[in-house]
């Protein structure tokens, strides 16, 4: 009986720390994937496609280093080349400082023409920027 109670307690503890996934949607509101609170990125078919680690490191599905989101919003690729940045207000800029678009507070993602290109509700702005504006996944 003690083993059953212990097993139940262990299962409950594991379920309580499971990361909650936030959906990524296209401009037509189609489900295109998810990013959970631990940074795991999954495709629309729930396949693992990569991860954004807590220190900003971006890895692909093979765990290869793809780049990094630095604490100031700078985004670099695997060669450490500057790709652009995301500002604190959600504005996304290219390496040449061109305005690429914005990730709004509610998760709405808009391109440079202010057209709706998708949503990432509940996803960190920098993570959404990497997904929608830079070709990491």
N, C-alpha and C positions, 0 to 999 in steps of 0.2 A: 504494500500500500504506500509506503514512504517513497518508493521509486516512482510510482505513478504520480504522486503529488509533486515530487522533484522534477520529473519530466514535464509536467504541465506548467510548472513555474518557469522552467527554462524556455519552453516554447513561447509562453506569454512575454517573457523578457525579450526574446529575439524578435517577435512580431512588433513590439513597441518601438524598436530602433530601426525598423525597416524604412528606407528612404522613400519619401513621397515623390512621385514623378509629376512634373508639370508638362503639359502638352505644348507642342509646337504645331502651328497651323499655317497653311498657305493662304494666299490672298482669296482663294475660293472657299476658305474655311475647312479644307480637307486636312485630316490628321497627317502630319509628315514626320512625326517622331516625338521624343520626349527627352527631358533632362531632369534627373532626379536631384534631390538636395545634396547628394554626395558628388554630383558632377558627372554621373554616368549618362552618356548620350546613346539613345536607341533609335533605330529607324522605325518607320511606320509598321514594319512587320515584326517589331520588337527585337530585332537583331542588335547586338552590341556593336556600335560603330566607333566608340571612343570614350574619352573621359577628360574632364577638366578638373585637375586636382586643386586642393585647397590653397596651394601656393601659386596657382595660376598656370601651372604646366599643362599643356594640351597634348594628349596622346591619342593615337588612332586605335583602331580595333586590334592591331597587332602589338599594341603597347609601345610603338615607336614614338619617339619625341617629335612632335610636330611644331611646337612653338610655345609661346608663353604670353599670358596677360600679366603685365607688371602692375604693381600696386597703384601707380599713377594713371592706369588705363591704357598705357602703351601696349601695343600688340606686335609681337615679333614672331617671325617664322623660325624653322629649325636651323637656319643658317645665321640666326640672330639679326637678320635684316629687319629694319623698321617697316611695318606694313600699314600702320595707322594707329588710331587711338579712339577710345570712347571716353567722352567727357562725363563729368558727374551728373549733368542734366540729361544724359542719354544720347547726345549728339555724337555721331560716328563720322570720323574723318579718315581720309586715305593718307598714304605716305606723302603725297604732295599737298596735303592739307585741304584737299577738296572735300566738300560736304557730301557724304554718301547717303545720309539719312539719319533717322532717330529711332531710339527705342524709348517709347513713352512710359510713364509711371505705371499705367494700367497694363503694360505688356504689348500694346499695339506697336507694330514695326512699320515704319514708313520710309520710302526711298527718297532720293534727292529731289524728286518732283512732288513730294508729299503724298504720293499714292500709297495706299495700304498694300503692303506686301506680305503681311502675316501677323501672327500673334505669338507671344511667349509669356502668357500670364503666369506670374509667380516665379519666373526664371530671372536670375540675376541679370541686370542689363548688359554687363560685359560678356556673359555667356551667350546671351541672345545675339549680341553684335558679332561674336565669333561665328555663330551658326549662320546668320542671315547675310552678313556682309563680307566675310573673309572665308576663303575656301579651305577649311580645315576638315570638314566632315562631308 
